[in-house]
């Protein structure tokens, strides 16, 4: 039995993509260990088909966090048995690549992000340059690479001379329960994901000032958690904007089913967001839920094929509010998006996409 060690830099409890990937690999007969980090407020990990390990690190962010993370992973892999190391994103790739070379094992690189183009790096040229140097040092020469969309696959192949297989970050098929909303119940917008820079959260909150009878549910935490809560209080939107914190995948799915409109709004701040194809967009589709998305290349292409998004051009609160009012008042347009979502959910799901993953690993053998 092949043993795979997957490495990530986040808390395992909320990493839906890696839970899906590791479950599929374990169900196919691989022995899988997922390694991540443990935070002071981490929930206990749920029992899965695969094994899990979380490391408690001294540093929580910044350069010392990444240095400590890579050193810990390096020593862990040095004394662990594995046939394949599955490194997720650039921040865990160096120890995986080094140990695979030293021990003559296989390294798989899964680029969830265009890491060197993250918004957090756009205003930090020295740090950005260091990550770019690391990428050009470690990625060329890799033989087994995955990413989440064709745009990123094309960019990476051009930049590093390496082929990337596209395996989209789509959710499991879920039964879509029917919730009867009361006539006077609010029109609910939902955002799920990290509360970080460039996610259109400030603009979405300010748009609520222009919308009556609507609520915004924000599911997640992140670097902007405190600032966003302050913004809501200052603008007296406490009754309209609800912060629901971090939720497990099952909790999040149930809330999404109850919402009326999903939000996946990104600033064009760095190529990572411009060429992104976020998992939340597919989570909304799986819930039969129309969503607002930016008119960025991958969302435009998905919409051409499936017609599941309402696309907007800018992040101006007025444009967000106008789009919400349009979908709220035009029942025919809203119902068509919802119908298309239910149809697309039959294709855009992990049960279909996981076949590509298993084919990829079978070729490694």
Buried (B, 14 or more C-beta within 10 A) or exposed (E): EBBBBBBBBBBBBBBBBBBBBBBBBBEBEBBBBBBBBBBEEBEEBEEBEBBBBBBEBEEEEEEEBBEBBBEBBBEBBEEBEBBBBBBBBBBBBBBBBBBBEEBEBBBBBBBBBBBBBBBBBBEEEEBBEBBBEBBEEBBEEBEBBBBBBBBBBBBBBEBBEBEBBBBBBBBBBBEBEEEEEEEEEBBBBBBBBBBBBBBBBBBBBBBBEBBEEBBBBBBBBBEBBEEBBEBBEEBEBEEBBBBBEBBEBEEBBBBBBBBBBBBBBBBEBBBBBBBBBBBBBBBBBBBBBBBBBBEBBBBEBBBEEBBBBBBBEBBEBEBBBBBBBEBBEEEEEBEBBBBBBBBBBEEBBBEEBBEEBBEBBEEEE
